[in-house]
Amino acid sequence: MTITIYGWSTRAQRLDRDGVTTFEAMQGEFSVPATIGKGKFEAAVVAARIIPLAEIVEIPGFTELTMEQTQRVAFTPANLQWVSRPVYWMQRGRSAALLRGVDLDYQTDQVRLENRVRADLHRIVATAAAGDSSLLDQLEFGAPSTVSGDPKLQELLGGGRGPIAMLDSPAADMAGPLHEIAASADPAERVQLALMRWNPDFLDIVPGFATALHTRLRDVRVCYWYPEGPALLYFVEAADGDSVVWVGWDPRISTGAAPPFWETLPLAVRQFLSDVHPGFTMLDGESFGLAQPSYMSTLAAWAGWPDGIPDWDREEVIPSTAMLWLTGNGGDTVLCTSPDLAVGEAAVLFENDVSVGELGPELDRLMLWPLRM
């Protein structure tokens, strides 16, 4: 399956007084890739905010709301839509009026959608700040995860016809580094055998997640993921009691060349990705962990712009072609390293903002997020 992006055009845009975008001819404009393939495990799309979070927190009256109310406004699905990954990272929290190379009708519709959602959010916040929360209480809040949990696992199992086949426990005839786990009929023993494989210096980098693994990991099951090969499924209990599922790949699948800027990763991380799991993520193969090294690439290439994300370059920001994409939250946040940073540092990208922090704490926070911890 491929996702076809709305056609493309070579037009410039300007905003009329009423906020509706009109377009004029522009020469030498590039085009959004007309067709992009799926990501390695999922369609290359992003659940993106229509009005960015940076604008939402500036809505008059927002700071007068309770914490619960601000969360409802900030994370409502009423402010989300699916967009292609290349379009998202060209736009990255800015107005659709700034998009280039997209279809004229699509761009005009997007600006009108922004205006409508913006007006709705301003009205909802204003009435709630004035003491009437009726509109806010009607606002849909939260969304089920599309990257992990039992529903996603059942989708991938596909009633025996999906890409994942769960092996029976025990499966005594399995060879390789996962054979002891496969041969065990005891969930507690499988947990201990799996954790014994993790290098302690990597666990030291993510101490919060390490504690969660040692206290909340309820089972580890061996599966076969077509066409990747054997893997372990980690079933971790979240703070709300739900089960969150990570997948860790068999080290034997790590046979390809190292990704670009591999040396920007600390030695403990490289050892984990080489010897323990060459990829440890949610069931989308990308999020809340570390992607397979064979899937890692420059941020620009992962975003669908191998030669560089349009309108990205700013004096204070690392070029998109000089960052190694590692993982993200399945949406608007990604984690990267770069030869422009010290080993052990990471760039955190959220909408149009780029900040630099320590890789360990940033990765630890990201991995703990699905557990609501």
PEQUIWO-V677499 format. One record per pair of residues at least 6 apart in sequence whose C-alpha atoms are under 6 Angstrom apart, sorted by the first residue. I is the first residue (numbers start at 1). J is the second residue. Records with the same first field share a line. If there is no record, write none. Layout:
I: J ; J
This chain:
2: 37
3: 36
4: 35
5: 34
6: 103
7: 103
8: 31 ; 101 ; 102 ; 103
9: 101 ; 102 ; 103
10: 26 ; 29 ; 101
11: 23 ; 24 ; 25 ; 26
12: 23 ; 24 ; 25 ; 26
13: 22 ; 23 ; 24
14: 21 ; 22
15: 21
21: 108
30: 101
31: 101
32: 101
38: 44
41: 284 ; 285
44: 85
45: 83 ; 84 ; 85
46: 82 ; 83 ; 85 ; 331
47: 81 ; 82 ; 331
48: 80 ; 81
49: 79 ; 80
50: 79 ; 80 ; 114
52: 93
61: 126 ; 129
64: 129
72: 141
76: 140 ; 141 ; 142
85: 303
86: 303 ; 304
90: 310
92: 351 ; 352
93: 351 ; 352
96: 111
124: 135 ; 136
147: 282 ; 283 ; 284
148: 245 ; 282 ; 283
149: 243 ; 244 ; 245
156: 162 ; 163 ; 164
157: 164
163: 225 ; 226
164: 224 ; 225
165: 223 ; 224
166: 223
167: 222 ; 223
169: 185
170: 182 ; 183 ; 184 ; 185
171: 182 ; 183
172: 183
181: 190
182: 222
187: 219
190: 220
191: 219 ; 220
198: 276
201: 268
202: 268 ; 269
203: 210
205: 360
206: 360 ; 364
209: 364 ; 368
216: 236 ; 237
217: 235 ; 236
218: 235 ; 236
219: 235
220: 233 ; 234
221: 232 ; 233
222: 231 ; 232
223: 230 ; 231
224: 230
230: 250
231: 248 ; 249 ; 250
232: 247 ; 248
233: 246 ; 247
234: 245 ; 246
235: 244 ; 245
236: 243 ; 244
237: 243
238: 371
239: 371 ; 372
246: 281 ; 282
247: 280 ; 281
248: 277 ; 279 ; 280
249: 277 ; 278 ; 279
250: 277
251: 275 ; 277 ; 278
259: 296
264: 339 ; 343
266: 343 ; 344
278: 292
279: 290 ; 291 ; 292
280: 289 ; 290
281: 287 ; 288 ; 289 ; 290
286: 327
287: 327 ; 328 ; 329 ; 330
288: 328 ; 329 ; 366 ; 367
289: 367
290: 326 ; 327
291: 326 ; 327
296: 325
297: 324 ; 325
298: 321 ; 323 ; 324 ; 325
299: 320 ; 323 ; 324 ; 325
300: 306 ; 308 ; 309 ; 320 ; 321
308: 320 ; 321
313: 319
323: 336 ; 337 ; 338
324: 336 ; 337 ; 338
325: 336
326: 335 ; 336
327: 334 ; 335
328: 334 ; 335
332: 350 ; 351
333: 349 ; 350
334: 348 ; 349
335: 347 ; 348
336: 346 ; 347
337: 346
344: 358 ; 359
345: 357 ; 358 ; 359
346: 356 ; 357 ; 358 ; 359
347: 355 ; 356
348: 354 ; 355
